[in-house]
């Protein structure tokens, strides 16, 4: 099994007063799961990926794939497939020729070109010049290039950028399948709620430092306040009972007759209502979305934040 290991990685830019894009960063990306790589703009995600791929040199620390620096890999495209910039392909080449050049220069059989074109849905556009591709088609071509060597490790930077809804569903299924095959999958994304649909694990950066390295479910739980939504046939009695137990309850139900109880869990509310004989038609634990949990964690780590508009105050 091939993992990505980042240990005490630091990257500084500048002269007398260098700025740290990555600051003593350590984490491991394990095989068999999709790891979401999150962080605000300027957090160091792209720099870290470039350092793993030896496209930049670290100031200190190490980044290895399967225990080896990328530059020492015997067949790099067979080990690591990467998409960092969908605009990198030569615009005057056709999609097929772009992949054929990559295959030939890396000693890969030409049949792989047809296979990845089919897998990414680009067969109908394979003989068109890349300059005529939409952003979503360029993304698919970049993913096809990453898959060309049938690699053990995938590193994708914003792979859903420019994809239509069908394409987003496709990339979600692709990532899950690659992880299920035992591959190591690292995906950088700004689409929080989409990331929640495919990422098993999260690595979150802020200002070049590690903020979280946890399973997605645990991350959301850690940044969620206990909250329950409940609907009943006896709202007056329910509210009085919950207040008597010390829970925070609003003054009125919402338009659908539901109450929100702060600081409680569904099993607690269920036990109380059953004991008191209060009829309950709906009882649900509310959890923060990944986006809400992420914003709660990174609020002070964002490089650029907008002032609240008058409507938000």
C-alpha positions as CSV (number, residue, x, y, z in Angstrom):
1,X,0.0,0.0,0.0
2,X,1.3,3.5,-0.9
3,X,0.7,6.5,1.3
4,X,1.6,10.1,1.1
5,X,3.7,11.2,4.1
6,X,4.4,14.8,5.0
7,X,6.7,15.4,7.9
8,X,7.7,18.8,9.4
9,X,7.3,20.3,6.0
10,X,8.1,24.0,5.7
11,X,8.3,26.3,2.7
12,X,9.4,29.9,2.9
13,X,9.3,32.5,0.1
14,X,11.1,35.9,0.1
15,X,14.4,37.3,1.3
16,X,15.2,39.0,4.6
17,X,11.7,38.5,6.0
18,X,10.5,35.3,4.4
19,X,6.8,34.4,4.5
20,X,5.9,30.8,5.3
21,X,3.5,29.2,2.9
22,X,3.8,25.9,4.7
23,X,4.7,25.8,8.4
24,X,6.0,22.6,10.1
25,X,3.3,20.6,8.5
26,X,2.9,16.9,9.2
27,X,0.1,14.4,8.1
28,X,-0.4,11.1,6.3
29,X,-2.8,10.3,3.5
30,X,-3.8,6.7,3.8
31,X,-4.8,4.2,1.1
32,X,-8.3,3.0,0.8
33,X,-10.1,6.3,1.5
34,X,-10.7,9.7,0.0
35,X,-9.0,12.4,1.9
36,X,-10.4,15.9,1.5
37,X,-7.7,18.6,1.6
38,X,-9.3,21.8,2.8
39,X,-8.3,25.3,3.8
40,X,-8.9,29.0,2.9
41,X,-7.2,30.7,0.0
42,X,-3.5,31.0,0.9
43,X,-3.6,28.2,3.4
44,X,-0.8,26.3,1.6
45,X,-2.8,23.5,0.0
46,X,-1.5,24.0,-3.6
47,X,2.1,24.6,-2.3
48,X,2.0,21.4,-0.3
49,X,0.8,19.4,-3.4
50,X,3.6,20.9,-5.4
51,X,6.1,20.0,-2.7
52,X,4.9,16.4,-2.7
53,X,5.3,16.3,-6.5
54,X,8.8,17.9,-6.4
55,X,7.6,20.8,-8.4
56,X,9.1,23.0,-5.7
57,X,11.7,22.5,-3.0
58,X,11.0,22.6,0.7
59,X,12.8,24.9,3.0
60,X,12.9,22.0,5.5
61,X,11.1,18.7,6.2
62,X,10.1,16.0,3.8
63,X,7.2,14.9,1.6
64,X,7.3,11.3,0.3
65,X,5.1,8.9,-1.7
66,X,5.4,5.3,-0.6
67,X,8.4,6.3,1.6
68,X,10.3,7.8,-1.4
69,X,10.6,11.4,-2.7
70,X,8.6,11.7,-5.9
71,X,11.8,12.6,-8.0
72,X,13.3,9.1,-7.2
73,X,10.3,7.1,-8.3
74,X,11.1,4.7,-11.2
75,X,7.8,5.1,-13.0
76,X,6.2,8.2,-11.5
77,X,3.1,8.2,-13.7
78,X,2.4,4.6,-12.7
79,X,2.7,5.6,-9.1
80,X,1.1,9.1,-8.9
81,X,-1.5,10.7,-11.0
82,X,-2.0,14.4,-10.5
83,X,-4.2,17.2,-11.6
84,X,-3.0,20.6,-10.5
85,X,-3.8,22.8,-13.5
86,X,-6.5,21.9,-16.0
87,X,-5.1,24.7,-18.3
88,X,-1.7,23.1,-18.6
89,X,-2.4,21.1,-21.8
90,X,-1.1,22.6,-25.1
91,X,-4.2,24.2,-26.7
92,X,-3.3,23.3,-30.3
93,X,-3.2,19.6,-29.6
94,X,-6.2,17.3,-29.7
95,X,-7.2,15.7,-26.5
96,X,-6.2,12.3,-27.8
97,X,-2.8,13.5,-28.9
98,X,-2.1,15.2,-25.6
99,X,-2.7,11.8,-23.9
100,X,-0.7,9.9,-26.5
101,X,2.4,12.1,-25.9
102,X,2.1,11.5,-22.2
103,X,1.7,7.8,-22.7
104,X,4.7,7.6,-25.1
105,X,7.0,9.7,-22.9
106,X,6.2,7.5,-19.9
107,X,6.4,4.1,-21.5
108,X,2.7,3.4,-21.2
109,X,0.7,1.3,-23.7
110,X,-1.3,3.4,-26.2
111,X,-4.5,1.4,-25.3
112,X,-4.6,3.3,-22.1
113,X,-5.4,6.5,-24.0
114,X,-8.6,5.0,-25.3
115,X,-9.4,3.6,-21.9
116,X,-9.1,6.8,-20.0
117,X,-10.9,8.8,-22.7
118,X,-13.9,6.4,-22.3
119,X,-13.7,6.5,-18.5
120,X,-13.8,10.3,-18.5
121,X,-16.5,10.6,-21.1
122,X,-14.2,12.5,-23.6
123,X,-14.4,10.0,-26.5
124,X,-16.7,12.3,-28.6
125,X,-14.3,15.2,-28.2
126,X,-11.0,13.3,-28.4
127,X,-10.1,14.6,-31.9
128,X,-11.0,18.2,-31.2
129,X,-8.3,20.7,-30.4
130,X,-8.0,21.5,-26.7
131,X,-8.4,25.3,-27.3
132,X,-12.1,24.5,-28.2
133,X,-12.7,22.7,-24.9
134,X,-14.9,24.1,-22.2
135,X,-13.5,24.3,-18.6
136,X,-15.3,21.2,-17.7
137,X,-13.9,19.3,-20.6
138,X,-10.4,20.4,-19.7
139,X,-11.0,19.1,-16.2
140,X,-12.0,15.8,-17.6
141,X,-8.9,15.7,-19.8
142,X,-6.7,16.5,-16.7
143,X,-8.3,13.7,-14.8
144,X,-7.8,11.4,-17.8
145,X,-4.1,12.3,-17.8
146,X,-3.9,11.6,-14.0
147,X,-5.5,8.1,-14.6
148,X,-3.3,7.3,-17.6
149,X,-0.7,5.3,-15.7
150,X,-3.3,3.4,-13.6
151,X,-1.6,4.9,-10.5
152,X,-1.8,3.9,-6.9
153,X,-2.0,7.5,-5.7
154,X,-4.2,10.3,-7.1
155,X,-3.7,14.0,-6.2
156,X,-6.4,16.2,-7.6
157,X,-6.7,20.0,-7.1
158,X,-10.3,21.2,-7.5
159,X,-11.3,18.4,-9.8
160,X,-15.0,19.4,-9.9
161,X,-14.2,22.9,-11.0
162,X,-16.2,23.7,-14.2
163,X,-18.1,20.4,-14.2
164,X,-21.9,20.4,-14.8
165,X,-24.2,18.5,-12.4
166,X,-23.8,15.2,-14.3
167,X,-20.0,15.7,-14.2
168,X,-20.0,16.3,-10.4
169,X,-22.0,13.1,-9.8
170,X,-19.5,11.3,-12.1
171,X,-16.4,12.6,-10.3
172,X,-18.0,11.7,-6.9
173,X,-18.5,8.1,-8.0
174,X,-15.0,7.9,-9.6
175,X,-13.3,9.1,-6.3
176,X,-15.2,6.6,-4.2
177,X,-14.4,3.7,-6.6
178,X,-10.7,4.6,-6.7
179,X,-10.6,4.5,-2.9
180,X,-12.5,1.3,-2.8
181,X,-9.9,-0.3,-5.0
182,X,-7.3,0.5,-2.3
183,X,-5.8,3.6,-3.9
184,X,-4.6,6.7,-2.0
185,X,-6.8,9.7,-3.0
186,X,-6.1,13.3,-2.0
187,X,-8.6,15.9,-3.2
188,X,-8.3,19.6,-2.7
189,X,-11.7,21.4,-3.0
190,X,-13.5,24.6,-2.0
191,X,-16.9,22.9,-2.5
192,X,-17.5,21.9,1.2
193,X,-20.9,20.3,0.9
194,X,-19.8,18.3,-2.2
195,X,-16.6,17.2,-0.4
196,X,-18.8,15.8,2.4
197,X,-20.4,13.4,-0.1
198,X,-17.1,11.7,-1.0
199,X,-14.4,12.4,1.6
200,X,-13.9,9.8,4.4
201,X,-11.1,11.8,6.1
202,X,-10.2,15.5,6.2
203,X,-6.9,17.4,6.4
204,X,-7.6,21.1,7.1
205,X,-4.9,23.8,6.8
206,X,-4.9,27.4,7.9
207,X,-2.1,29.8,7.2
208,X,0.2,26.9,6.3
209,X,-0.4,25.0,9.5
210,X,-2.4,21.9,10.3
211,X,-5.8,22.6,11.9
212,X,-7.4,19.2,11.7
213,X,-6.5,15.7,10.6
214,X,-9.7,13.6,11.4
215,X,-12.4,11.5,9.9
216,X,-15.1,13.6,8.2
217,X,-17.8,12.5,10.6
218,X,-15.7,13.3,13.7
219,X,-14.9,16.7,12.2
220,X,-18.5,17.7,11.8
221,X,-19.4,16.3,15.2
222,X,-16.7,18.3,16.9
223,X,-17.9,21.6,15.4
224,X,-21.7,20.9,15.8
225,X,-23.7,22.2,18.7
226,X,-26.2,19.7,20.1
227,X,-29.6,20.6,18.7
228,X,-32.9,18.8,18.1
229,X,-35.8,19.5,15.9
230,X,-39.1,18.1,17.2
231,X,-42.8,18.3,16.1
232,X,-45.6,17.3,18.5
233,X,-49.4,17.3,18.8
234,X,-49.2,19.1,22.2
235,X,-46.8,22.0,21.7
236,X,-47.8,23.9,24.9
237,X,-47.1,20.9,27.1
238,X,-43.9,20.0,25.3
239,X,-42.4,23.5,25.7
240,X,-43.3,23.6,29.3
241,X,-41.8,20.2,30.0
242,X,-38.6,21.0,28.1
243,X,-38.1,24.4,29.9
244,X,-38.7,22.7,33.2
245,X,-35.8,20.3,32.3
246,X,-33.5,23.3,31.7
247,X,-33.4,23.1,27.9
248,X,-33.5,26.2,25.7
249,X,-36.6,26.3,23.6
250,X,-37.9,29.1,21.3
251,X,-41.0,31.1,22.0
252,X,-42.9,29.6,19.0
253,X,-42.7,26.8,16.6
254,X,-41.7,27.3,12.9
255,X,-44.2,27.4,10.1
256,X,-44.4,23.6,10.0
257,X,-45.0,23.3,13.7
258,X,-41.5,22.2,14.6
259,X,-39.6,23.3,17.7
260,X,-35.8,23.6,18.0
261,X,-34.3,22.6,21.3
262,X,-30.8,23.8,21.9
263,X,-28.2,21.8,23.9
264,X,-30.1,18.5,23.6
265,X,-30.0,15.3,21.7
266,X,-32.9,13.3,20.1
267,X,-32.5,10.4,22.5
268,X,-32.8,12.7,25.5
269,X,-35.9,14.4,24.2
270,X,-37.4,11.1,23.2
271,X,-37.0,9.7,26.7
272,X,-38.6,12.7,28.3
273,X,-41.6,12.8,25.9
274,X,-42.2,9.1,26.2
275,X,-42.1,9.3,30.0
276,X,-44.5,12.3,30.0
277,X,-46.8,10.8,27.4
278,X,-46.4,13.7,25.0
279,X,-47.1,12.7,21.4
280,X,-44.2,13.2,19.0
281,X,-44.5,13.1,15.2
282,X,-40.9,14.1,14.3
283,X,-37.7,14.0,16.3
284,X,-34.3,14.7,14.5
285,X,-30.8,15.5,15.7
286,X,-29.6,18.5,13.7
287,X,-25.9,18.5,12.7
288,X,-23.8,21.3,11.2
289,X,-23.0,20.8,7.5
290,X,-19.3,20.3,6.6
291,X,-19.4,23.9,5.3
292,X,-20.6,25.2,8.7
293,X,-18.1,23.1,10.6
294,X,-15.2,24.2,8.3
295,X,-16.1,27.9,8.6
296,X,-16.3,27.6,12.4
297,X,-12.8,26.2,12.5
298,X,-11.1,28.4,9.9
299,X,-12.8,31.7,10.7
300,X,-9.5,33.3,11.9
301,X,-7.3,31.5,9.4
302,X,-8.8,33.0,6.2
303,X,-6.6,35.4,4.3
304,X,-9.5,37.4,3.0
305,X,-12.8,37.9,4.8
306,X,-15.6,40.2,3.8
307,X,-17.4,42.5,6.2
308,X,-21.0,41.6,7.0
309,X,-23.5,43.4,4.9
310,X,-26.3,45.4,6.7
311,X,-28.7,42.5,6.0
312,X,-26.3,40.0,7.7
313,X,-25.9,42.0,10.9
